[in-house]
Structure formats: C-alpha cells, structure tokens
Amino acid sequence: MQWKRNDRCRFVSVLFHLARNSHMAECFVTVALFGAVVGVYRAISALEGRKAL
C-alpha cells in the first residue's frame, strides 16, 4: 500500500498530537528511546560478528 506524502505527514501529526495530549507521552518517548538503543546495539553486534568472521 503506497501512501501519498501528505497522508503520511497527516498520520504522523495525528500520532504526535495524541501522544502529546495523552498521559502516556513519557511512556511513548521511553519506549521509542529504548527501541532505538536496542536497534543500535543489535547493529553494532551484527557488525562485530561480521568482523570476527
């Protein structure tokens, strides 16, 4: 399914609006940061494994 760029921007802005107005904003930010850290850690681990081989 392909979205137009303005549809995607609208979707993101609605999500941001909901997150900002809800009490779960801190939880959302924490989960996003944790996911980013885990993703970076996995990428570094994969690169190190490739180097070791």
N, C-alpha and C positions, 0 to 999 in steps of 0.2 A: 504494500500500500504506500503510495507516494503522496506526501503532503506538500502543499504549497508553502512557501517560506512564511507568509503572513499567518497561515493557520498554525504553524509550529510556534511562531512567536507569541500568538494569542494563547496557545495552550500553556506555554511556559509562564506567561504573565499571570494567567489564572492560577496556576500552581503556586507561583510566588505570592500572589495575593492571599490565597488560602493559608499558606504556611505562615505568612507574616501576621495574619489576623487570628490565627489559632494559638492555643496554649502549647501546641506541640512543636512550635518553631525551634526551640532549643533542642528537642529530641531529633528533629529532622536534620538540623545542622550537625549534631553529634554523629548521627548515623552516616551522613554524607562524608564527613571528615574521616570516620573510621573506615568506610569503604575505600576512600582514596588512599589511605595509609596501607591498607591490606593490598590494594592493587599495585602500589609502588613496590611493596615488599615482595609480592609474587613476581613482578617483572625483574627485580634485581636477582631474586633466587634463580629464575629461569636463565638469566644472563650468566650468572656464576656457574650454574650447572653446565651450560653450553661451553664456557671457557674451560671448565675442568675436563670435559671430554676432548 
